Structures are given as C-alpha cells and as structure tokens.
Amino acid sequence: MLVLPAIDLLDNEAVRLLQGDYSKKTVYSSSPEKMIQVFEEQGATLIHIVDLNAAKTGKSENGKTIKKIKEECSVELELGGGIRSIENMKFYDGLGVSRFILGTVAVEDPKVVEKGLELFGQNRIVIGVDAKNGYVRTKGWETNSGILYKDFLKTMYGMGVRHVIFTDISKDGMMEGPNTDVYVELLTEFPDLQLVASGGVSKTEDLVTLFEKTNGKLFGAITGKAIYEGKLDLKESIRILNQKREK
C-alpha cells in the first residue's frame, strides 16, 4: 500500500480546502516543487496533485508549476482537476505526468474515458470518485450529479477501468480518520480494483488501520493536511507499511 502525499494547487500555491470549499483555504507553500522534493527524500514514489483552478472552471492556471515540479523531482505524478478531454491528457502527458485522474468528465462524457483507456492504457487512467451522502459530486465537489457512486463504479468497471481514487468528502480535511468501511465494501465488490483511499487520514495509525482492515489490498492512501501540520510522519509511515507488506 503506497502513501501518496497530496498537493492541491490553487493560483500556483499549495493549499488545502476545507471540505472542498474554495472560500476556506489554507496556503501551505508558494513553492510546491520544494515540498515535493522533501516528500521524495522521505520515500514517496507517487505524488497526488490536484489542479483546483481547473477542477472548478475546466481551465488550468497551474501548468507552469506542474512543469516545474516534474523538472525538479523524479517521483511519478498523478494529476487530477479539470482533465476533461483527450487534448488535456496529451498536454499533461507532454509534461511527464504518469496518471490522469478523470472525475467530472467520467460522469458527463464516459466516451472520453473509453478513448483515454485506448490511447494511454489501463494503468494510466484513474477515475476519481468524489462522494457525499452516497452520490457522486462533480466540478470541484460543488455539483451533485444525482448518480449513486455504486452505480457509477459499476459502469466504469464494466468499461475496463481498474484504477479508482475514492474520496469521502465528509471526511476530507477533518482529521477524523478515514471511512474504512467503504473501502472494505468496494474491494469486496470489486476485488481486482486498484483502489486508493482519500479523505480523513490524520495519523500513521489511520494508514495501518486501512492496511489491516483491507488485508493489504488497497493500492494506496492519500494524505495531505496531516503531513503539513506535523501530525503524520511520512517517512515513518512508509517504513511501517513496508514492514507490514513484507510480513
């Protein structure tokens, strides 16, 4: 199980939003590439990046920052937020992004997912499922799609999607621990899904709980705020999970 440090970009700064509210942001750094260099030194191999400008408007304001991150760091990057066309994927592919996270477009235009799978392969297309009260949210979490997340996942799975990031919005940024039950449930229903947990990881014990409750079947877990606020030691967390995986 990988630990994926999260970097949310808004106006070329690393920020965190409280439950997806753009008016409730905390700025952590004006030099995101320096943060990622530290994550890399601590053992992270895959970084989770969200372009919050593009997630809300469909237009990236952070392309130069993403390029700088890739130029100055050797970790793999997965990127989400406003990726709603094949052209977007090709652009980010040119910047060296490894995995493309499709959220809103997967709900509104599933054919883009099909084309992405065809062009880039199963391992580079990741579906971001952002859920609240059982329903998928889109456009930076601000719109209720009216689609139950279980129905949506069945559709994506049937198309050949195997990489999914599932976010429980009610847990995100609240430092209350993840919704472990939902990940156990999803892995039971879709046993070969490469599932990443997102939302609520506030300490190393949360990562250990996710690992143990899912019998080590989670592909990874995303954490951001807990690292920034010194409540989760990334290097130590990676060491502990590596030990558990080797047993």
KOLPATI-859441 format. One record per residue (C-alpha): x, y, z; residue number from 1. Coordinates in Angstrom, 1 decimal. Layout:
KOLPATI-859441
<atom east="X" north="Y" up="Z" resi="NUM"/>
...
//
This chain:
KOLPATI-859441
<atom east="0.0" north="0.0" up="0.0" resi="1"/>
<atom east="1.5" north="3.3" up="-1.1" resi="2"/>
<atom east="1.3" north="6.5" up="0.8" resi="3"/>
<atom east="0.5" north="9.3" up="-1.6" resi="4"/>
<atom east="1.3" north="12.9" up="-0.4" resi="5"/>
<atom east="-1.3" north="15.3" up="-1.8" resi="6"/>
<atom east="-0.5" north="18.7" up="-3.3" resi="7"/>
<atom east="-3.6" north="20.8" up="-4.1" resi="8"/>
<atom east="-2.7" north="23.7" up="-6.5" resi="9"/>
<atom east="-4.7" north="26.9" up="-6.5" resi="10"/>
<atom east="-3.2" north="30.0" up="-8.2" resi="11"/>
<atom east="0.2" north="28.3" up="-8.3" resi="12"/>
<atom east="0.3" north="27.8" up="-4.5" resi="13"/>
<atom east="0.0" north="24.6" up="-2.5" resi="14"/>
<atom east="-3.3" north="24.9" up="-0.5" resi="15"/>
<atom east="-5.9" north="22.8" up="1.3" resi="16"/>
<atom east="-9.6" north="23.4" up="1.1" resi="17"/>
<atom east="-11.9" north="22.5" up="4.0" resi="18"/>
<atom east="-14.4" north="20.0" up="2.6" resi="19"/>
<atom east="-13.9" north="21.4" up="-0.9" resi="20"/>
<atom east="-15.0" north="25.0" up="0.0" resi="21"/>
<atom east="-12.9" north="27.4" up="-2.1" resi="22"/>
<atom east="-13.6" north="30.2" up="0.4" resi="23"/>
<atom east="-12.0" north="28.2" up="3.2" resi="24"/>
<atom east="-8.4" north="27.6" up="2.1" resi="25"/>
<atom east="-5.1" north="27.3" up="3.9" resi="26"/>
<atom east="-2.0" north="28.2" up="2.0" resi="27"/>
<atom east="0.9" north="25.9" up="2.8" resi="28"/>
<atom east="3.6" north="26.9" up="0.2" resi="29"/>
<atom east="4.2" north="29.2" up="-2.7" resi="30"/>
<atom east="6.9" north="26.8" up="-4.0" resi="31"/>
<atom east="5.1" north="23.4" up="-4.3" resi="32"/>
<atom east="8.1" north="21.9" up="-6.0" resi="33"/>
<atom east="10.2" north="22.3" up="-2.8" resi="34"/>
<atom east="7.5" north="20.4" up="-0.9" resi="35"/>
<atom east="7.6" north="17.5" up="-3.3" resi="36"/>
<atom east="11.4" north="17.4" up="-3.1" resi="37"/>
<atom east="11.0" north="16.8" up="0.6" resi="38"/>
<atom east="8.4" north="14.1" up="0.1" resi="39"/>
<atom east="10.7" north="12.4" up="-2.4" resi="40"/>
<atom east="13.6" north="12.4" up="0.2" resi="41"/>
<atom east="11.2" north="10.8" up="2.7" resi="42"/>
<atom east="10.4" north="7.9" up="0.4" resi="43"/>
<atom east="7.3" north="8.8" up="-1.5" resi="44"/>
<atom east="7.3" north="7.4" up="-5.1" resi="45"/>
<atom east="3.9" north="8.7" up="-6.3" resi="46"/>
<atom east="2.6" north="12.2" up="-5.7" resi="47"/>
<atom east="-1.1" north="13.1" up="-5.9" resi="48"/>
<atom east="-1.7" north="16.6" up="-7.5" resi="49"/>
<atom east="-5.0" north="18.3" up="-7.9" resi="50"/>
<atom east="-5.3" north="21.5" up="-10.0" resi="51"/>
<atom east="-8.1" north="23.2" up="-8.1" resi="52"/>
<atom east="-8.4" north="26.1" up="-10.7" resi="53"/>
<atom east="-9.1" north="23.6" up="-13.5" resi="54"/>
<atom east="-11.4" north="21.4" up="-11.3" resi="55"/>
<atom east="-13.7" north="24.4" up="-10.8" resi="56"/>
<atom east="-13.5" north="26.1" up="-14.2" resi="57"/>
<atom east="-12.1" north="23.5" up="-16.6" resi="58"/>
<atom east="-9.1" north="25.8" up="-17.3" resi="59"/>
<atom east="-5.7" north="25.2" up="-15.8" resi="60"/>
<atom east="-3.8" north="28.1" up="-14.2" resi="61"/>
<atom east="-1.1" north="25.9" up="-12.9" resi="62"/>
<atom east="0.6" north="24.4" up="-16.0" resi="63"/>
<atom east="4.0" north="26.2" up="-15.3" resi="64"/>
<atom east="4.0" north="24.9" up="-11.8" resi="65"/>
<atom east="3.3" north="21.4" up="-12.8" resi="66"/>
<atom east="6.1" north="21.5" up="-15.3" resi="67"/>
<atom east="8.5" north="22.9" up="-12.8" resi="68"/>
<atom east="7.6" north="20.1" up="-10.3" resi="69"/>
<atom east="8.3" north="17.5" up="-12.9" resi="70"/>
<atom east="11.6" north="19.1" up="-13.9" resi="71"/>
<atom east="12.9" north="19.3" up="-10.4" resi="72"/>
<atom east="11.6" north="16.0" up="-9.0" resi="73"/>
<atom east="12.0" north="12.4" up="-10.1" resi="74"/>
<atom east="8.9" north="10.9" up="-8.5" resi="75"/>
<atom east="5.8" north="9.8" up="-10.5" resi="76"/>
<atom east="2.9" north="12.3" up="-10.6" resi="77"/>
<atom east="-0.8" north="11.6" up="-10.9" resi="78"/>
<atom east="-2.8" north="14.7" up="-11.7" resi="79"/>
<atom east="-6.5" north="15.5" up="-11.5" resi="80"/>
<atom east="-8.7" north="18.5" up="-11.7" resi="81"/>
<atom east="-10.3" north="19.7" up="-14.9" resi="82"/>
<atom east="-8.9" north="16.9" up="-17.1" resi="83"/>
<atom east="-12.0" north="16.7" up="-19.4" resi="84"/>
<atom east="-10.6" north="15.9" up="-22.8" resi="85"/>
<atom east="-8.1" north="13.8" up="-24.7" resi="86"/>
<atom east="-6.3" north="17.0" up="-25.5" resi="87"/>
<atom east="-5.8" north="17.8" up="-21.8" resi="88"/>
<atom east="-4.3" north="14.3" up="-21.3" resi="89"/>
<atom east="-2.0" north="14.7" up="-24.2" resi="90"/>
<atom east="-0.8" north="18.1" up="-22.8" resi="91"/>
<atom east="-0.1" north="16.7" up="-19.4" resi="92"/>
<atom east="1.5" north="13.6" up="-20.9" resi="93"/>
<atom east="3.9" north="16.0" up="-22.6" resi="94"/>
<atom east="4.8" north="17.4" up="-19.1" resi="95"/>
<atom east="5.6" north="14.0" up="-17.9" resi="96"/>
<atom east="2.5" north="13.2" up="-15.8" resi="97"/>
<atom east="2.2" north="9.4" up="-15.3" resi="98"/>
<atom east="-1.5" north="9.0" up="-14.3" resi="99"/>
<atom east="-4.5" north="11.1" up="-15.3" resi="100"/>
<atom east="-7.4" north="11.4" up="-12.9" resi="101"/>
<atom east="-10.8" north="11.8" up="-14.6" resi="102"/>
<atom east="-13.7" north="12.9" up="-12.4" resi="103"/>
<atom east="-16.3" north="15.3" up="-13.9" resi="104"/>
<atom east="-15.8" north="14.1" up="-17.5" resi="105"/>
<atom east="-16.2" north="10.4" up="-16.5" resi="106"/>
<atom east="-19.7" north="11.3" up="-15.3" resi="107"/>
<atom east="-20.7" north="13.7" up="-18.1" resi="108"/>
<atom east="-18.9" north="12.1" up="-21.1" resi="109"/>
<atom east="-17.8" north="8.5" up="-20.5" resi="110"/>
<atom east="-16.6" north="8.2" up="-24.1" resi="111"/>
<atom east="-13.6" north="10.3" up="-23.0" resi="112"/>
<atom east="-12.7" north="7.5" up="-20.5" resi="113"/>
<atom east="-13.0" north="4.9" up="-23.3" resi="114"/>
<atom east="-10.7" north="6.9" up="-25.5" resi="115"/>
<atom east="-8.3" north="7.5" up="-22.7" resi="116"/>
<atom east="-8.1" north="3.8" up="-21.9" resi="117"/>
<atom east="-7.5" north="3.1" up="-25.6" resi="118"/>
<atom east="-4.7" north="5.7" up="-26.0" resi="119"/>
<atom east="-2.9" north="5.5" up="-22.7" resi="120"/>
<atom east="-3.7" north="2.1" up="-21.3" resi="121"/>
<atom east="-5.5" north="0.9" up="-18.1" resi="122"/>
<atom east="-2.7" north="1.8" up="-15.7" resi="123"/>
<atom east="-2.6" north="5.5" up="-16.6" resi="124"/>
<atom east="-6.3" north="6.2" up="-16.4" resi="125"/>
<atom east="-7.6" north="6.8" up="-12.9" resi="126"/>
<atom east="-11.2" north="7.6" up="-12.1" resi="127"/>
<atom east="-11.8" north="10.0" up="-9.2" resi="128"/>
<atom east="-15.0" north="9.2" up="-7.4" resi="129"/>
<atom east="-15.8" north="12.0" up="-5.0" resi="130"/>
<atom east="-18.8" north="11.0" up="-2.9" resi="131"/>
<atom east="-21.1" north="12.7" up="-0.4" resi="132"/>
<atom east="-24.2" north="11.2" up="1.1" resi="133"/>
<atom east="-24.0" north="8.3" up="-1.4" resi="134"/>
<atom east="-23.9" north="10.5" up="-4.5" resi="135"/>
<atom east="-21.0" north="11.4" up="-6.9" resi="136"/>
<atom east="-20.1" north="15.1" up="-6.8" resi="137"/>
<atom east="-18.5" north="16.9" up="-9.8" resi="138"/>
<atom east="-16.9" north="20.3" up="-10.7" resi="139"/>
<atom east="-14.7" north="20.6" up="-7.7" resi="140"/>
<atom east="-17.2" north="18.9" up="-5.4" resi="141"/>
<atom east="-19.7" north="21.8" up="-6.0" resi="142"/>
<atom east="-22.3" north="19.9" up="-8.1" resi="143"/>
<atom east="-24.4" north="16.8" up="-7.1" resi="144"/>
<atom east="-24.5" north="14.5" up="-10.2" resi="145"/>
<atom east="-27.6" north="12.7" up="-8.8" resi="146"/>
<atom east="-25.8" north="9.4" up="-9.6" resi="147"/>
<atom east="-25.2" north="6.9" up="-6.8" resi="148"/>
<atom east="-21.5" north="6.1" up="-6.5" resi="149"/>
<atom east="-22.0" north="2.4" up="-6.6" resi="150"/>
<atom east="-23.9" north="2.6" up="-9.9" resi="151"/>
<atom east="-21.2" north="4.9" up="-11.3" resi="152"/>
<atom east="-18.4" north="2.5" up="-10.3" resi="153"/>
<atom east="-20.2" north="-0.5" up="-11.9" resi="154"/>
<atom east="-20.4" north="1.5" up="-15.1" resi="155"/>
<atom east="-16.7" north="2.4" up="-15.0" resi="156"/>
<atom east="-15.6" north="-1.1" up="-14.1" resi="157"/>
<atom east="-17.6" north="-2.5" up="-16.9" resi="158"/>
<atom east="-15.7" north="-0.2" up="-19.3" resi="159"/>
<atom east="-12.4" north="-1.6" up="-18.2" resi="160"/>
<atom east="-11.4" north="0.9" up="-15.5" resi="161"/>
<atom east="-9.3" north="-0.7" up="-12.8" resi="162"/>
<atom east="-7.7" north="2.4" up="-11.0" resi="163"/>
<atom east="-10.0" north="4.4" up="-8.8" resi="164"/>
<atom east="-9.5" north="7.1" up="-6.1" resi="165"/>
<atom east="-12.5" north="7.2" up="-3.8" resi="166"/>
<atom east="-12.9" north="10.3" up="-1.7" resi="167"/>
<atom east="-15.4" north="10.6" up="1.1" resi="168"/>
<atom east="-15.9" north="14.4" up="1.0" resi="169"/>
<atom east="-17.4" north="14.4" up="4.5" resi="170"/>
<atom east="-14.1" north="13.2" up="5.9" resi="171"/>
<atom east="-11.7" north="15.3" up="3.8" resi="172"/>
<atom east="-9.6" north="17.7" up="5.8" resi="173"/>
<atom east="-11.5" north="17.0" up="9.0" resi="174"/>
<atom east="-8.6" north="15.0" up="10.6" resi="175"/>
<atom east="-11.2" north="12.5" up="12.0" resi="176"/>
<atom east="-9.9" north="9.3" up="10.3" resi="177"/>
<atom east="-10.9" north="7.7" up="7.1" resi="178"/>
<atom east="-14.2" north="5.9" up="6.3" resi="179"/>
<atom east="-12.6" north="2.4" up="6.4" resi="180"/>
<atom east="-15.9" north="0.6" up="5.9" resi="181"/>
<atom east="-16.5" north="2.0" up="2.4" resi="182"/>
<atom east="-13.1" north="0.7" up="1.2" resi="183"/>
<atom east="-13.7" north="-2.8" up="2.6" resi="184"/>
<atom east="-17.1" north="-2.8" up="0.9" resi="185"/>
<atom east="-15.7" north="-1.6" up="-2.5" resi="186"/>
<atom east="-12.8" north="-4.1" up="-2.5" resi="187"/>
<atom east="-15.3" north="-6.9" up="-1.6" resi="188"/>
<atom east="-17.5" north="-6.0" up="-4.6" resi="189"/>
<atom east="-14.6" north="-5.2" up="-7.0" resi="190"/>
<atom east="-11.7" north="-7.5" up="-5.8" resi="191"/>
<atom east="-9.3" north="-6.6" up="-8.5" resi="192"/>
<atom east="-9.8" north="-2.9" up="-8.3" resi="193"/>
<atom east="-6.6" north="-0.8" up="-7.7" resi="194"/>
<atom east="-8.2" north="1.4" up="-5.1" resi="195"/>
<atom east="-6.8" north="4.5" up="-3.5" resi="196"/>
<atom east="-8.3" north="5.8" up="-0.3" resi="197"/>
<atom east="-8.7" north="9.6" up="0.1" resi="198"/>
<atom east="-10.1" north="11.7" up="2.9" resi="199"/>
<atom east="-9.6" north="11.6" up="6.6" resi="200"/>
<atom east="-6.1" north="10.1" up="7.1" resi="201"/>
<atom east="-4.8" north="12.1" up="10.0" resi="202"/>
<atom east="-2.1" north="9.9" up="11.5" resi="203"/>
<atom east="0.1" north="6.8" up="10.8" resi="204"/>
<atom east="-2.4" north="4.7" up="12.8" resi="205"/>
<atom east="-5.1" north="5.5" up="10.2" resi="206"/>
<atom east="-2.8" north="4.1" up="7.4" resi="207"/>
<atom east="-2.2" north="1.0" up="9.4" resi="208"/>
<atom east="-5.9" north="0.5" up="10.0" resi="209"/>
<atom east="-6.7" north="0.9" up="6.3" resi="210"/>
<atom east="-3.9" north="-1.7" up="5.5" resi="211"/>
<atom east="-5.1" north="-4.2" up="8.1" resi="212"/>
<atom east="-8.9" north="-3.8" up="7.5" resi="213"/>
<atom east="-8.4" north="-4.3" up="3.8" resi="214"/>
<atom east="-5.9" north="-7.1" up="4.2" resi="215"/>
<atom east="-3.3" north="-5.1" up="2.4" resi="216"/>
<atom east="-5.4" north="-4.9" up="-0.8" resi="217"/>
<atom east="-5.5" north="-1.1" up="-1.0" resi="218"/>
<atom east="-3.3" north="0.2" up="-3.8" resi="219"/>
<atom east="-2.6" north="3.3" up="-1.7" resi="220"/>
<atom east="-3.9" north="6.1" up="0.5" resi="221"/>
<atom east="-3.7" north="9.9" up="0.0" resi="222"/>
<atom east="-2.8" north="12.3" up="2.8" resi="223"/>
<atom east="-2.1" north="16.0" up="2.8" resi="224"/>
<atom east="-3.1" north="18.1" up="5.7" resi="225"/>
<atom east="-1.8" north="15.7" up="8.3" resi="226"/>
<atom east="1.7" north="15.8" up="6.8" resi="227"/>
<atom east="1.6" north="19.6" up="6.5" resi="228"/>
<atom east="0.5" north="20.1" up="10.1" resi="229"/>
<atom east="3.1" north="17.6" up="11.5" resi="230"/>
<atom east="0.6" north="15.1" up="12.7" resi="231"/>
<atom east="1.8" north="12.3" up="10.3" resi="232"/>
<atom east="5.4" north="11.5" up="9.8" resi="233"/>
<atom east="5.6" north="10.5" up="6.1" resi="234"/>
<atom east="9.0" north="8.7" up="6.3" resi="235"/>
<atom east="8.0" north="6.7" up="9.3" resi="236"/>
<atom east="4.6" north="5.8" up="7.9" resi="237"/>
<atom east="6.2" north="4.5" up="4.7" resi="238"/>
<atom east="8.7" north="2.4" up="6.8" resi="239"/>
<atom east="5.9" north="0.9" up="8.9" resi="240"/>
<atom east="3.8" north="0.0" up="5.9" resi="241"/>
<atom east="6.8" north="-1.5" up="4.1" resi="242"/>
<atom east="7.4" north="-3.7" up="7.1" resi="243"/>
<atom east="3.8" north="-4.9" up="7.2" resi="244"/>
<atom east="3.8" north="-5.7" up="3.5" resi="245"/>
<atom east="6.9" north="-7.8" up="3.8" resi="246"/>
<atom east="5.5" north="-10.0" up="6.6" resi="247"/>
//
